[in-house]
Amino acid sequence: MITELDKQEFYKVQPITDQCRNLEVRAVVNGMNPGSVYVDHGTDVTAAMIWIQGQSGFHMVGDPKSESFLTHLETYMINEIEPRLKKLNIDAVEISVENDRWAETLQTIFKKRSLLNDNQYVFEMTDNEAKQSSNHMQNTMIHRIDRDLLESRGFENKSFLEQKIARFWESKEDFLQHGFGYIAEHNHNVISVCFSAFVDGHTHAVDIETLVEYRNKHVGTAVAEAYIEECKRKGVDPYWDCMPENVGSVRLAKKMGLSLSFDYRILWYNIT
């Protein structure tokens, strides 16, 4: 029977998730980032579904032939998961997998749904040097995110930065203790941010966003360069997760000296 684990029980799935290539999964299970864990058996765990709060999606790990998931997952989603997602204004169930066997299992479980799928790319550091860009937008300042900056009242759109961090971290204290990042400021507004969204050991998953009106003006490059340089100084391995269709993000990852490490599949269906 499918069971949701208490946070202090997440260790039960670590033998499975320690082998998972998706950093976000390991970060949730290790208690670094917020999320939930659902297992096929409360004591003898062979498969699990991880809710990754920062991504608003799930990831499957373990045995793709788990009888408990094959038999009960669709009903569990309808009765337990989908009502929670609706309260969060999420209108689709998104589940990622690392192999074709889990993809086939999900196709079987949700055969009555219109299950769609796509690929996701992960870039990691292989080159020693990032390509530097000096053509940043004028009158733009790059700041490291520290306590003083988070408590500053000097930004007109401070909520943009606060909401970004709150999406991935339980508190700003957790972020300041375990992560780091940079912003670009223009006319007292945060116009771009690049920071540690998930952390597992010495590997940090990168989240980067630039306000629409400031894209293609090199400010994303500026904050990414500052972030990657600190990764090098700290001995941190950056982990860059993005959609293949996001040409700008793919191009920027490569510009930062990252190379495609692996890809995985995402499957989703709309909640009725």
URMOTA-V374814 format. One line per field, one symbol per residue. ss: DSSP state (@ for helix, = for strand, . for the rest). phi: phi as a letter, one per 20 degrees, with the letter a starting at -180 (. if undefined). burial: b if it has 9 or more other ideal C-beta (glycine too) atoms within 8 Angstrom, else e. A space follows every 50 residues. Layout:
ss = ???
phi = ???
burial = ???
This chain:
ss = ..==..@@@@@@@@@@@.....@@@@@@@.....=====.......==== ==@@@.======....@@@@@@@@@@@@@@@@@@@@@....======..@ @@@@@@@@@......==========...............====..@@@@ @......@@@@@@@@@@@...@@@@@@@..======..============ ..========.@@@....@@@@@@@@@@@@@@@@..=======...@@@@ @@@@@..=============..
phi = .fceefgfdggfdggeffefffgfffffffnfcfrccdcfbfddedbbdd edgfdlbdbecnffdgfffgedffffffedeffffffemddbedcdbdbf fffffffffdfeeeedbbdcdcdcfceecefecdeeffmdddcfecffff efdedfdgfgfffffffdcfbffffffddaaccddblmcfdbbcbfeccc medcfedcbcggfdfmcmffffffffffffgffemeefcddbfgfegfff ffgffenecfeacbdcdbbeee
burial = ebeebeeeebebbbebbeebebbbbbbbbbebbebbbbbbbeeebbbbbb bbbbeebbbbbbebebebbbebbbebbeebbbeebbeeeeeebbbbbbee ebbbbbbebbeeeebeeebbbbbbbeeeebeebeebbeebebebbeeebb eeeebeebebbbebbeebbeebebbbeebbbbbbbbeebbbbbbbbbbbb eebbbbbbebbeebbeebbbbbbbbbbbbbbeeeebbbbbbbbbeeebbb ebbbbbbbbeeebbbbbbbebe
